[in-house]
Amino acid sequence: MGFSLTLSEIIMVIASVVLASSFSAYAIYAGTSLQSNVLQGIDTVKTNMNTRVDIVYATIDEETSPKHFVIYVKNTGTIPLKDFVLIDVYVGEYRKATLYSYNPNAGAGSGKFNLTDVDSDGVWEIGETATIRAFPKNDVNASLYEARIVPYRGIPSSYLFSPPG
């Protein structure tokens, strides 16, 4: 009877050690997973804060029919921008701006915008000023306009301007 009691105690000790080890391994896994998620979240916020553009000047080009908007925008963030499709451009009469989507071949009356960086290499470098041309479908005629550039997961920029003349 003494031998079976000792054997039972050994089995209980081994089972306790295995159970404690399993719990400890799971706790380490959960902690590492949480740390990874937190680091990924911090990295996303850091990228968002580092993607920033500022509108320097905006006007209307009256030489096309219909007229179109010309917006000069500087990349003031710390990340070069390459995928212009992810940039939203809102421009138009004050409080009635229209969303324009990117099309490298946008032209008069298309309802799209194109973007040209200074060195025309297709990468909007840090500190580089790009020219955005937004082509409305109809003619524009107002006394006050607004432009808003919103990079994907970045800090937007707004600008109010009046037509030339």
N, C-alpha and C positions, 0 to 999 in steps of 0.2 A: 504494500500500500504506500510506503514512503517513496518508492521509486516512481510510481505513476503520478504522485502528487508533484514531485520534482519535475518530471517530464511535462506535466500540464503547465507548471509555472514557466518552464523554458519556452514552451510553445506560445504562451501568453506574452512573454517578453519579446520574442521574435515578431509576433503579430503587431505588438505595439510599436516596435522600431520600424517595421515596414510601413505601418499606417502613418507614423510621424514623418518618415522620409517622403512618402507620397504627398502629404499635406505641404511639407516644406518645398518640394519640387514645384507643386502647383502655385504656391505663393510666390516663388521666384519667377515663374513663367508669367503670372498675372502682373507682377510688378514691372517686369521687362516690357510686357505688352503695353502697359499704361505709359511707361516712360517713352516708348516708341511713338505712341499716339500723341503725347504732349509735344515731343520734339517735332513731329510732322506738322502739328498745328502751329507751332512757333515759326517753323520754316515758311508755311503758307502766309502767315501774317507778315513776316519779314519781306517776302516777295511782293505782297500787296503794297506795303509801305514803300518799297523801292521802285515801284512802277508808277511814275508820275509824269504828267505833261502839263505845260502851261501855255495858254493862248497868249501870244505876244501882240498880234494885230489881226483884225479882220476887216474886210471891205467887200464891195460888190464890183464885179467886172461887168461893165455895161457894154462891152464890145461884142458879146454874144447874144443870140436871141434864142430862147429867153436868157436874161441875165443870169449870172451864177455867182456864188459866194467863193471868196478866196480867204483862207484862214492860215495864218502862219503860227505854227505850234512848235515849241521847244521841248525836247525830252530832258526834263530836269531830274529824272530818277537816276538810279544807279544800275539799270538793266537796259541793254539795247532791245528794241522792239523789232520783231521780224514778221509776225503774222498780223498783217493789217486788217484781216477779216474780223479779228476780235476787237476792233476799235469801233465804238459807236459814235457817230457824229449827228448831233441835233443842231439844226440851224434854221432860222426863219424869222418871221415877224415875232416881236416880243410877246411872250406867253402863248405863242402858237407855233413853236418850232416843230420841224418835221425830222423824223429819223431817216438818215441816209446810210445805206450799206455800202461796203467797199466793192469796187470793181475797177481793176487797173485800166480798163478801156472806157471808163465813164466819159460821157460827152454831153453836149448841150441837150437839155430836155430829158435826160435819162432817169432822173430821180436817184442817182447814185453819186458816190464820191470817189475820187482817186487821191493818192498820196504820193508825193515825190520827195525823197530825202535829198539833201544837198548834193551828195556825191553820186546819187542814182545807183547805188549798189544794192538796193533792196533791204538794207538794214538801217533802221533809224537809231543811230548811235547816240550815246550819252552826250548831252550838250549840243546836239545837232538840231537845227531848225528845219522842219519839214513844211511843205506847202500842201495844204488840203484844198481841193477844189470840189465843191458840192454843187451839183447841177439840178436845180428844181425842175419839175415837170411843167410848171406854169411860170409866167412872168411874175416877178416880185416888185411890189410897190408899197412900201410902208415908210414911216418916219423913224422907226426904231427896230433894230434886229437884235437877236441873241444867238450866241453860238455856245455849244457845250460839247466838249470832247471827253469821252469816257473810255479809258483803256480797260480791258478785261481784268478784273480784280486789281484795279489800281485806283489812284486818286484822280478824280475828274477836274476839269477846269472850265470855267464859264467866262463869257465876255459879252458885253453889250456894246453895240455900235450903231451909228447912223450911216445912211448911204452917202456917197461922195457928192459934193456939190452943194 
